[in-house]
Amino acid sequence: MTTISDIGFANQAMLLMIVPHGRAEAIALYALEEGASCATVFSGHGTVPKPILRMLGLDEVRRELILITLREQEAASELLHKIRDVGHFSEKDFGIAFIQPLLKISGEKDELPAANFQFEHSDANFRALITIVENGEGHTVVDIARENGAAGATIISAMGSADHSAHVFDFDINPRKDLVLLISDKEKADSLQEALLAAFRTSTPGRGIIFSLYVTETLGIMGHENDGQPDSGIWASTAPSPHTVLLVMVNRPKTKDIIQACEAAGNMGASIIHGRGIRHTDRPGGFFRESFDIERNMILMVIKKEQEEEMIQILRALDKSDPDYALSVSATYALDFSRFSQTE
Protein backbone atom coordinates (compact mmCIF):
# COMPACT_ATOMS: atom_id res chain seq x y z
CA MET A 1 0.00 0.00 0.00
CA THR A 2 1.26 3.45 -0.86
CA THR A 3 1.40 5.64 2.21
CA ILE A 4 2.03 9.31 2.85
CA SER A 5 3.55 9.19 6.31
CA ASP A 6 6.00 11.94 5.39
CA ILE A 7 3.16 14.44 5.74
CA GLY A 8 3.73 15.83 9.19
CA PHE A 9 1.73 16.93 12.19
CA ALA A 10 2.58 20.62 11.99
CA ASN A 11 0.74 22.06 8.96
CA GLN A 12 -0.14 25.65 9.76
CA ALA A 13 -2.63 26.62 7.06
CA MET A 14 -5.32 24.96 5.03
CA LEU A 15 -6.69 26.10 1.69
CA LEU A 16 -10.18 24.81 0.92
CA MET A 17 -11.75 25.05 -2.54
CA ILE A 18 -15.16 23.99 -3.78
CA VAL A 19 -15.13 23.44 -7.55
CA PRO A 20 -17.25 21.72 -10.23
CA HIS A 21 -17.00 17.95 -10.44
CA GLY A 22 -14.02 16.79 -12.48
CA ARG A 23 -11.95 19.94 -12.00
CA ALA A 24 -10.26 19.05 -8.71
CA GLU A 25 -7.37 16.94 -10.00
CA ALA A 26 -5.84 19.67 -12.18
CA ILE A 27 -6.04 22.22 -9.37
CA ALA A 28 -4.61 19.77 -6.82
CA LEU A 29 -1.65 18.95 -9.08
CA TYR A 30 -0.99 22.64 -9.67
CA ALA A 31 -1.04 23.26 -5.92
CA LEU A 32 1.53 20.51 -5.37
CA GLU A 33 3.76 21.95 -8.08
CA GLU A 34 3.64 25.24 -6.17
CA GLY A 35 4.78 23.65 -2.90
CA ALA A 36 1.66 22.39 -1.12
CA SER A 37 2.29 19.56 1.37
CA CYS A 38 -0.65 17.40 0.30
CA ALA A 39 -4.09 17.55 -1.24
CA THR A 40 -7.22 15.50 -0.58
CA VAL A 41 -10.41 15.58 -2.64
CA PHE A 42 -13.93 14.89 -1.37
CA SER A 43 -17.16 14.58 -3.35
CA GLY A 44 -20.15 16.72 -2.50
CA HIS A 45 -22.95 18.67 -4.07
CA GLY A 46 -24.29 22.16 -4.17
CA THR A 47 -27.96 23.02 -4.56
CA VAL A 48 -29.86 25.26 -6.97
CA PRO A 49 -32.46 27.44 -5.16
CA LYS A 50 -35.42 26.60 -7.39
CA PRO A 51 -38.37 24.67 -5.83
CA ILE A 52 -39.53 23.27 -9.17
CA LEU A 53 -36.12 21.65 -9.72
CA ARG A 54 -36.23 20.10 -6.26
CA MET A 55 -39.61 18.56 -7.04
CA LEU A 56 -38.04 16.94 -10.10
CA GLY A 57 -34.89 15.91 -8.23
CA LEU A 58 -32.75 18.18 -10.45
CA ASP A 59 -31.65 20.73 -7.86
CA GLU A 60 -28.26 19.18 -7.01
CA VAL A 61 -25.02 20.19 -8.70
CA ARG A 62 -22.03 17.86 -8.30
CA ARG A 63 -19.08 19.51 -6.59
CA GLU A 64 -15.66 18.57 -5.30
CA LEU A 65 -14.04 19.88 -2.13
CA ILE A 66 -10.25 20.19 -2.32
CA LEU A 67 -8.42 20.38 0.98
CA ILE A 68 -4.80 21.51 0.60
CA THR A 69 -2.41 21.74 3.53
CA LEU A 70 0.56 24.08 3.66
CA ARG A 71 3.22 24.61 6.28
CA GLU A 72 2.81 28.38 6.49
CA GLN A 73 -0.19 30.67 6.25
CA GLU A 74 1.74 33.05 4.00
CA ALA A 75 2.25 30.16 1.54
CA ALA A 76 -1.50 29.51 1.52
CA SER A 77 -2.15 33.16 0.71
CA GLU A 78 0.37 33.15 -2.11
CA LEU A 79 -1.06 29.91 -3.53
CA LEU A 80 -4.59 31.33 -3.44
CA HIS A 81 -3.45 34.31 -5.48
CA LYS A 82 -1.60 32.09 -7.96
CA ILE A 83 -4.68 29.91 -8.46
CA ARG A 84 -6.66 33.06 -9.18
CA ASP A 85 -4.02 34.45 -11.54
CA VAL A 86 -3.71 31.27 -13.66
CA GLY A 87 -7.43 31.43 -14.33
CA HIS A 88 -8.86 28.50 -12.43
CA PHE A 89 -11.49 30.82 -10.93
CA SER A 90 -11.97 33.09 -13.94
CA GLU A 91 -15.24 31.43 -14.98
CA LYS A 92 -18.44 32.86 -13.54
CA ASP A 93 -19.71 30.89 -10.55
CA PHE A 94 -16.79 28.45 -10.92
CA GLY A 95 -16.42 27.91 -7.20
CA ILE A 96 -15.21 29.38 -3.94
CA ALA A 97 -11.98 29.18 -1.98
CA PHE A 98 -10.85 30.30 1.44
CA ILE A 99 -7.94 29.96 3.83
CA GLN A 100 -8.38 28.30 7.21
CA PRO A 101 -5.63 29.11 9.74
CA LEU A 102 -4.47 26.10 11.76
CA LEU A 103 -3.08 25.50 15.19
CA LYS A 104 0.59 24.63 15.50
CA ILE A 105 0.82 21.14 16.94
CA SER A 106 3.88 20.66 19.15
CA GLY A 107 6.45 17.92 18.78
CA GLU A 108 6.86 16.24 22.16
CA LYS A 109 4.95 15.96 25.39
CA ASP A 110 7.32 18.13 27.41
CA GLU A 111 7.39 20.96 24.89
CA LEU A 112 4.64 23.50 24.22
CA PRO A 113 0.99 22.57 24.70
CA ALA A 114 -0.47 20.32 22.02
CA ALA A 115 -1.83 23.31 20.15
CA ASN A 116 -0.73 26.92 20.20
CA PHE A 117 -2.63 29.53 18.16
CA GLN A 118 -1.64 33.18 18.67
CA PHE A 119 -3.62 35.96 16.98
CA GLU A 120 -3.29 39.71 17.00
CA HIS A 121 -5.86 41.15 14.57
CA SER A 122 -8.61 40.10 12.19
CA ASP A 123 -10.11 41.74 9.14
CA ALA A 124 -11.73 38.65 7.62
CA ASN A 125 -15.25 39.27 6.38
CA PHE A 126 -16.45 35.67 6.50
CA ARG A 127 -16.88 32.64 8.71
CA ALA A 128 -17.09 29.00 7.66
CA LEU A 129 -20.02 27.37 9.42
CA ILE A 130 -20.05 23.57 9.67
CA THR A 131 -23.30 21.81 10.46
CA ILE A 132 -23.55 18.03 10.87
CA VAL A 133 -27.11 16.67 10.77
CA GLU A 134 -28.96 13.46 9.92
CA ASN A 135 -28.79 12.15 6.38
CA GLY A 136 -31.23 14.05 4.15
CA GLU A 137 -31.47 17.11 6.41
CA GLY A 138 -28.70 18.99 4.64
CA HIS A 139 -31.19 20.62 2.25
CA THR A 140 -33.08 22.09 5.19
CA VAL A 141 -29.82 23.54 6.50
CA VAL A 142 -29.13 25.10 3.09
CA ASP A 143 -32.64 26.60 2.88
CA ILE A 144 -32.29 28.20 6.31
CA ALA A 145 -28.83 29.43 5.40
CA ARG A 146 -30.10 31.15 2.26
CA GLU A 147 -32.87 32.81 4.22
CA ASN A 148 -30.19 34.19 6.56
CA GLY A 149 -27.78 35.48 3.91
CA ALA A 150 -25.16 32.71 3.60
CA ALA A 151 -22.83 33.23 0.64
CA GLY A 152 -22.57 29.57 -0.38
CA ALA A 153 -23.21 26.02 0.79
CA THR A 154 -21.99 22.53 -0.06
CA ILE A 155 -23.37 19.23 1.27
CA ILE A 156 -20.92 16.36 1.82
CA SER A 157 -21.97 12.83 2.77
CA ALA A 158 -20.41 11.59 6.01
CA MET A 159 -20.74 8.82 8.57
CA GLY A 160 -21.13 9.20 12.31
CA SER A 161 -18.96 7.18 14.67
CA ALA A 162 -21.36 6.76 17.59
CA ASP A 163 -22.16 3.22 16.42
CA HIS A 164 -18.90 2.70 14.55
CA SER A 165 -17.94 -0.34 16.62
CA ALA A 166 -21.33 -2.04 16.38
CA HIS A 167 -21.63 -5.09 14.16
CA VAL A 168 -24.46 -7.14 12.70
CA PHE A 169 -23.28 -10.33 11.01
CA ASP A 170 -19.77 -8.82 10.81
CA PHE A 171 -20.97 -5.68 9.04
CA ASP A 172 -20.28 -2.26 10.55
CA ILE A 173 -23.27 -0.10 11.43
CA ASN A 174 -22.47 3.49 10.45
CA PRO A 175 -25.19 6.14 10.78
CA ARG A 176 -25.27 8.36 7.69
CA LYS A 177 -24.85 12.09 8.15
CA ASP A 178 -24.88 15.26 6.06
CA LEU A 179 -21.99 17.66 6.63
CA VAL A 180 -22.94 21.10 5.35
CA LEU A 181 -20.19 23.64 4.77
CA LEU A 182 -21.56 27.19 4.70
CA ILE A 183 -19.77 30.45 4.04
CA SER A 184 -21.40 33.38 5.81
CA ASP A 185 -20.67 37.03 6.34
CA LYS A 186 -19.22 37.20 9.85
CA GLU A 187 -21.83 39.79 10.83
CA LYS A 188 -24.59 37.28 9.99
CA ALA A 189 -22.89 34.13 11.28
CA ASP A 190 -24.29 34.38 14.81
CA SER A 191 -27.88 34.88 13.68
CA LEU A 192 -27.54 32.05 11.16
CA GLN A 193 -26.25 29.70 13.84
CA GLU A 194 -29.12 30.68 16.14
CA ALA A 195 -31.62 30.01 13.36
CA LEU A 196 -30.17 26.55 12.74
CA LEU A 197 -30.13 25.76 16.45
CA ALA A 198 -33.78 26.77 16.72
CA ALA A 199 -34.71 24.59 13.75
CA PHE A 200 -32.86 21.45 14.80
CA ARG A 201 -32.81 21.63 18.61
CA THR A 202 -34.19 18.43 20.14
CA SER A 203 -34.03 16.20 23.21
CA THR A 204 -32.96 13.22 21.08
CA PRO A 205 -29.29 12.35 21.75
CA GLY A 206 -26.81 12.43 18.87
CA ARG A 207 -28.88 14.82 16.74
CA GLY A 208 -25.88 16.72 15.38
CA ILE A 209 -23.51 19.60 15.99
CA ILE A 210 -22.74 23.07 14.68
CA PHE A 211 -19.68 25.32 14.95
CA SER A 212 -17.84 27.96 12.94
CA LEU A 213 -14.25 28.47 11.84
CA TYR A 214 -12.05 31.47 11.18
CA VAL A 215 -11.75 32.34 7.50
CA THR A 216 -9.04 34.65 6.28
CA GLU A 217 -8.71 35.34 2.54
CA THR A 218 -11.48 34.30 0.17
CA LEU A 219 -11.93 33.87 -3.56
CA GLY A 220 -15.11 33.65 -5.61
CA ILE A 221 -17.55 34.59 -2.83
CA MET A 222 -20.09 37.09 -4.16
CA GLY A 223 -17.36 39.35 -5.51
CA HIS A 224 -15.70 39.75 -2.12
CA GLU A 225 -12.42 38.08 -2.97
CA ASN A 226 -9.24 39.71 -1.72
CA ASP A 227 -7.79 41.75 -4.58
CA GLY A 228 -4.70 43.05 -2.80
CA GLN A 229 -1.41 41.42 -1.96
CA PRO A 230 -1.31 38.46 0.42
CA ASP A 231 -1.75 39.66 3.98
CA SER A 232 1.23 39.00 6.23
CA GLY A 233 -0.61 39.78 9.46
CA ILE A 234 -1.61 37.34 12.18
CA TRP A 235 -5.31 36.66 12.38
CA ALA A 236 -7.02 37.39 15.66
CA SER A 237 -9.18 35.84 18.32
CA THR A 238 -10.41 37.79 21.31
CA ALA A 239 -10.14 34.61 23.42
CA PRO A 240 -9.20 30.97 22.79
CA SER A 241 -12.11 28.66 22.10
CA PRO A 242 -12.81 25.94 24.69
CA HIS A 243 -13.16 23.46 21.81
CA THR A 244 -10.68 22.32 19.18
CA VAL A 245 -11.37 20.71 15.81
CA LEU A 246 -9.05 17.84 14.90
CA LEU A 247 -8.90 16.91 11.21
CA VAL A 248 -7.25 13.51 10.93
CA MET A 249 -6.39 12.17 7.47
CA VAL A 250 -5.83 8.42 7.48
CA ASN A 251 -5.69 5.54 5.02
CA ARG A 252 -9.23 4.18 4.95
CA PRO A 253 -8.60 0.66 6.35
CA LYS A 254 -7.15 2.20 9.54
CA THR A 255 -10.12 4.45 10.30
CA LYS A 256 -11.72 2.20 12.91
CA ASP A 257 -8.47 1.96 14.90
CA ILE A 258 -8.31 5.77 15.13
CA ILE A 259 -11.95 6.05 16.19
CA GLN A 260 -11.68 3.35 18.83
CA ALA A 261 -8.45 4.74 20.31
CA CYS A 262 -9.85 8.27 20.55
CA GLU A 263 -13.19 7.13 21.98
CA ALA A 264 -11.33 5.09 24.61
CA ALA A 265 -9.59 8.34 25.62
CA GLY A 266 -12.89 10.16 26.06
CA ASN A 267 -13.80 11.52 22.63
CA MET A 268 -17.59 11.56 22.28
CA GLY A 269 -17.88 10.92 18.53
CA ALA A 270 -16.58 11.81 15.10
CA SER A 271 -17.67 12.34 11.51
CA ILE A 272 -15.96 10.31 8.79
CA ILE A 273 -15.72 11.52 5.19
CA HIS A 274 -14.39 9.47 2.28
CA GLY A 275 -11.81 11.11 0.03
CA ARG A 276 -8.89 10.57 -2.36
CA GLY A 277 -5.31 11.60 -1.66
CA ILE A 278 -2.44 12.91 -3.81
CA ARG A 279 1.17 13.73 -2.92
CA HIS A 280 4.65 14.48 -4.24
CA THR A 281 6.97 11.63 -5.04
CA ASP A 282 10.62 11.62 -4.05
CA ARG A 283 11.55 11.58 -7.72
CA PRO A 284 12.75 15.02 -8.90
CA GLY A 285 10.33 16.70 -11.25
CA GLY A 286 7.58 14.11 -11.00
CA PHE A 287 4.40 13.19 -9.22
CA PHE A 288 3.12 9.82 -8.10
CA ARG A 289 -0.08 10.47 -10.05
CA GLU A 290 -1.65 7.08 -9.39
CA SER A 291 -1.58 7.90 -5.69
CA PHE A 292 -4.48 10.27 -6.40
CA ASP A 293 -6.69 7.21 -6.06
CA ILE A 294 -5.48 6.30 -2.56
CA GLU A 295 -8.57 5.88 -0.42
CA ARG A 296 -8.31 8.36 2.41
CA ASN A 297 -10.73 9.22 5.18
CA MET A 298 -10.98 12.51 7.01
CA ILE A 299 -12.03 12.04 10.63
CA LEU A 300 -13.45 15.24 12.08
CA MET A 301 -13.51 15.40 15.87
CA VAL A 302 -14.47 18.31 18.12
CA ILE A 303 -12.71 17.90 21.44
CA LYS A 304 -12.38 19.94 24.62
CA LYS A 305 -9.24 22.00 24.87
CA GLU A 306 -7.98 20.01 27.84
CA GLN A 307 -8.07 16.84 25.69
CA GLU A 308 -5.70 18.21 23.03
CA GLU A 309 -2.41 16.90 24.38
CA GLU A 310 -3.70 13.39 25.12
CA MET A 311 -5.38 13.04 21.71
CA ILE A 312 -2.29 14.25 19.85
CA GLN A 313 -0.07 11.82 21.74
CA ILE A 314 -2.46 8.93 20.96
CA LEU A 315 -2.44 9.78 17.26
CA ARG A 316 1.33 10.20 17.18
CA ALA A 317 1.84 6.82 18.88
CA LEU A 318 -0.45 5.10 16.37
CA ASP A 319 1.35 6.70 13.45
CA LYS A 320 4.73 5.58 14.76
CA SER A 321 3.45 2.06 15.38
CA ASP A 322 2.43 1.39 11.78
CA PRO A 323 3.31 3.38 8.61
CA ASP A 324 0.09 2.20 6.98
CA TYR A 325 -1.84 4.74 9.05
CA ALA A 326 -0.16 7.50 7.01
CA LEU A 327 -1.59 10.09 9.38
CA SER A 328 -1.82 13.79 8.73
CA VAL A 329 -3.29 15.78 11.61
CA SER A 330 -4.42 19.41 11.59
CA ALA A 331 -6.21 21.42 14.25
CA THR A 332 -8.10 24.68 14.57
CA TYR A 333 -10.52 26.38 16.95
CA ALA A 334 -14.21 25.44 16.93
CA LEU A 335 -15.95 28.75 17.50
CA ASP A 336 -19.37 28.78 19.18
CA PHE A 337 -19.59 24.99 19.28
CA SER A 338 -23.08 23.69 20.09
CA ARG A 339 -24.95 20.39 20.03
CA PHE A 340 -28.50 20.19 18.72
CA SER A 341 -29.35 17.73 21.49
CA GLN A 342 -30.29 19.68 24.60
CA THR A 343 -29.67 16.66 26.82
CA GLU A 344 -25.97 16.25 25.86
Helices and strands as residue ranges (DSSP letters): E 13-20, H 24-33, E 38-47, H 51-55, E 60-70, H 73-85, E 96-101, E 104-105, E 115-116, E 126-134, H 138-147, E 152-160, E 167-168, E 171-172, E 176-185, H 186-200, E 209-214, E 218-219, E 243-251, G 252-254, H 255-264, E 271-278, G 289-293, E 294-304, G 305-307, H 308-321, G 323-325, E 328-333, E 335-339
